[in-house]
């Protein structure tokens, strides 16, 4: 099984300033291990250098085509009631 997570490119675009400044963010992701979708509180980096303890994050477009690779450190999995996102996976 693959380890790491997958995120839609449009979500990365929405939180680009927060990613660039290293802030914690809430985003929807899919686990590549269990294939489950979830909302997480996390930090995202553009490379392992920026987030050395992070896991693989595959960025895909709406067609599921791989666009880029990033790194994610999941700090917490959030239930729907805990998340203020209106999430579209």
C-alpha positions as CSV (number, residue, x, y, z in Angstrom):
1,X,0.0,0.0,0.0
2,X,1.1,3.6,-0.6
3,X,1.7,5.7,2.4
4,X,0.9,9.4,2.6
5,X,-2.1,11.5,1.5
6,X,-3.6,13.1,-1.6
7,X,-5.1,16.6,-1.9
8,X,-6.8,18.4,-4.8
9,X,-4.8,21.1,-6.4
10,X,-7.6,23.7,-5.9
11,X,-7.2,23.3,-2.1
12,X,-3.5,23.9,-2.3
13,X,-4.2,27.0,-4.3
14,X,-6.7,28.2,-1.7
15,X,-4.2,27.9,1.2
16,X,-1.0,28.9,-0.6
17,X,-0.2,31.9,1.6
18,X,-0.6,29.7,4.7
19,X,1.6,27.0,3.2
20,X,4.3,29.5,2.3
21,X,4.3,30.9,5.8
22,X,4.3,27.5,7.6
23,X,1.0,28.0,9.3
24,X,-1.4,25.2,10.5
25,X,-4.3,24.8,8.2
26,X,-7.5,22.7,7.9
27,X,-7.8,20.8,4.6
28,X,-9.6,17.8,3.1
29,X,-7.3,14.9,2.2
30,X,-7.5,11.3,1.2
31,X,-5.3,8.7,2.9
32,X,-3.3,6.6,0.4
33,X,-3.2,3.8,2.9
34,X,-6.9,3.4,3.7
35,X,-8.4,5.5,0.8
36,X,-10.6,7.2,3.4
37,X,-11.4,10.9,3.0
38,X,-11.0,13.2,6.0
39,X,-10.5,16.8,7.1
40,X,-7.2,17.4,8.9
41,X,-5.4,20.1,10.8
42,X,-1.9,20.0,9.3
43,X,1.2,21.8,8.1
44,X,2.1,21.5,4.4
45,X,5.5,22.1,2.9
46,X,6.8,22.2,-0.6
47,X,9.7,19.8,0.2
48,X,11.1,17.5,2.8
49,X,13.6,20.3,3.6
50,X,10.7,22.6,4.6
51,X,9.0,19.9,6.7
52,X,11.5,17.1,7.5
53,X,9.1,15.1,9.7
54,X,6.2,15.2,7.1
55,X,4.7,12.5,5.0
56,X,4.2,12.3,1.2
57,X,1.4,14.5,-0.2
58,X,0.3,13.9,-3.8
59,X,-1.4,16.9,-5.4
60,X,-3.9,16.0,-8.1
61,X,-6.2,17.9,-10.4
62,X,-10.0,17.3,-10.6
63,X,-9.4,14.5,-13.1
64,X,-7.2,12.7,-10.6
65,X,-4.0,13.4,-12.6
66,X,-0.9,13.9,-10.5
67,X,0.3,17.5,-10.7
68,X,3.0,17.8,-8.0
69,X,4.5,16.4,-4.8
70,X,4.5,18.1,-1.4
71,X,4.9,17.1,2.2
72,X,2.2,17.1,5.0
73,X,2.4,16.7,8.7
74,X,-1.0,15.8,10.0
75,X,-1.5,17.3,13.5
76,X,-5.1,16.2,14.0
77,X,-7.9,14.4,12.2
78,X,-11.1,16.5,12.5
79,X,-14.7,15.4,12.6
80,X,-17.2,17.2,10.4
81,X,-18.6,19.0,13.5
82,X,-15.1,20.2,14.4
83,X,-14.3,21.6,11.0
84,X,-15.5,24.9,9.7
85,X,-14.9,23.9,6.1
86,X,-17.6,23.2,3.7
87,X,-15.7,20.4,2.2
88,X,-15.9,19.2,-1.4
89,X,-13.7,16.2,-2.0
